[in-house]
Amino acid sequence: MTRVGRWMLLGFLIVIGGFAFLVNRAPRPIAQPVVPPTAVPAVPVTPAAAAPAPVAAGGGLVIPVAGIQPGQLVDTWGQARAEGAREHHAIDIMAPRGTPVLAAAAGTIEKLFESKDGGHTIYIRRADPAWIDYYAHLDSYVPDLREGITVRQGQPIGTVGSTGDANPEAPHLHYEIKRMAAGEGWWQGENINPYPILTAGRSQ
């Protein structure tokens, strides 16, 4: 190698060494701790309030509002509704909002329906398909309630409320009994007054 070549090689090594020195002197980014993504908290489903033992009523039914005795029932059948435009073909059972609503008889959930007048409603066809029980103005359904499932007598199915056209200051259960002809759907049937059935043979 010539003398000029040696000087050129030495200069090249000096340049490379200086570059390496500068790179090593450059500030390094501070390692950030790895933070796991924030987990979405699980929202527990609060079950319906524990219901007292269902109160047996007449006609093989239980009173469909927890804790209500036959003597507390009032016969509201035939009362005027909608400023006299229609009659009330049910019984209104007054109770605090959130009181458990119970299945008056065992059966199958035929329809969960959001009604303008009735609010959150449930239609349960009994084991004898000639009868349907209708529950309206519910504040809520119990978790996992759905059409097609069977419920036992006295099982909680929802809570008392004032949905639909009910007075918010007077929560209650609107309870109907419907006698069904063969082939009739859940929206049909003949209304039967529940009051004498629920109070039959009871003096409380």
WOJONOR-V179182 format. One record per backbone hydrogen bond with DSSP energy under -1.0 kcal/mol. NH is the residue of the N-H (numbers start at 1). CO is the residue of the C=O. If there is no record, write none. Layout:
nh=(NH NH)
co=(CO CO)
This chain:
nh=(6 7 8 9 10 11 12 13 14 15 16 17 18 19 20 21 22 23 24 25 57 61 62 63 66 68 72 73 76 78 79 81 85 86 88 91 93 95 98 99 101 102 103 107 108 109 110 111 113 115 119 121 122 123 124 125 126 131 132 133 134 135 136 137 138 139 142 145 148 149 151 154 155 157 158 159 160 165 170 172 173 174 175 176 178 179 180 184 188 190 192 198 199 202)
co=(2 3 4 5 6 7 8 9 10 11 12 13 14 15 16 17 18 19 20 21 61 58 104 55 100 65 69 70 74 88 76 86 82 81 79 175 173 171 160 96 158 64 155 151 125 149 123 123 121 119 115 113 135 111 133 108 131 128 178 124 176 122 174 118 120 159 157 142 109 146 107 103 152 101 101 140 99 117 167 161 93 136 91 134 132 190 130 181 185 179 177 194 195 199)
